[in-house]
Amino acid sequence: MNTKKTVFVCMLLMSFLYSCKKEPLESKKQLSIESSKNEIDKGAAIQKMLKEFYSAYIKEFANENIAESERKLDSIEIKFCTKSLLDSISNEFEHNELDYNPFVKAQDVSLDWIETFTVSKLSGLENKFNVQYLDKYSGKAINIYLTVVEENGSFKISSLR
């Protein structure tokens, strides 16, 4: 009879230990699912921001009123880019290291680009995205790789290449 009691107590104890271990594992799975969902939501929000930036930027860049366009482009850049990125671009222009607009990798723009540009997250790289548009004049796809950071509750472009 002692053997039966010992086996029963052991089984009861193992059952208890198993149920205790099982819950944290399920909690970890739930956290992992929530984390993945948050990453997807964050990626979608960043893609939306980049589409908004490039649509506004290309439209304004194509504006023929140069004085008005420059002022509005500055405003768009300030809204969507980090100060350090804008300072870096300004510095490159001042030292003649840059002779094109790094946001579009061109000196001029075409409104046609808005119809062809896409934004995609680079797989396996956190906060790295590719903006691509088709340059109808050359027939080539232009890729702009960029990094986005969260700053003061909004997403901003922090680097380009």
Order of alpha helices (4+ residues) and beta strands (2+ residues): alpha-alpha-alpha-alpha-beta-beta-beta-beta
